[in-house]
């Protein structure tokens, strides 16, 4: 039976996530150029990822409360304009300190956009399409890995990181215009009361899911944050090779997210999380066997399939568990993603600075296995208490 078409507004939200994802990932993609241009080590430049992740982690739930009553058309369009201004300002920064401050201000946009776009999806589609719609909108992040990240890597490698940042600013302006044109006005998800926020925070099931997300992110970003310097140091990869590797990883990510979007409603979000997390663990387990670029390209296929798909499944999991609490739980889940980025990037930077590249994949694998175990525990607990009250 053919599935009904999704509203056109979801395409604008997907495109917004594409730009947001490209902007977030432009730092890992241009880490070598940032390090050289700003005359800092790759490990130091990588702390741009950590600092930004901390802002996004704290900002997602706090800003969700601040913007609760805003018309989502106005909110999301203005958020993309803020993103554009931040990336343009970053191109003017002469040193690492200035760029760090601007970067922390710029990533207020991702802290707002992704969770608020996901939370308003429930008002654009009927309940039976929520899982599909949430994962569809999150495809933008997968597309960012397919097109945005490798493109940013190539632009940064051949024309400098400032040009890559300026390109993202232009895309942000175009995204703001698209959202303003396609998203209906008057979309205002009900603001969560203090009691509702307390219900989210006190729910072992919801907070268990968020913790799974944080552990997944930590495990991935120990290594993901430093793909560029690691592949350059270990395998001699240049900017073109890095761009191709990022592109291949992104193609796998897009395919993975498309499959999740298609099958999640019939398979179930929790089972999809287990599958995608297991794929990530498999690649981290096999990572030490990647002694050539071709071999590594094969090893990262499972990781690519699971990387962004698991975040989509996690968001759909939260929405399905408690739809009325989705604005809060999805915002906290975004915080979980960014906690993982911050901790993973900090840990990976420490290992890189101490010449312990060989330990990166093992440290990441340990965290992903912890995420897998916790996800199974949440599933068991949910089966014992199926009537979750929102």
Beta strands, then each sheet from edge to edge (+ up, - down):
end
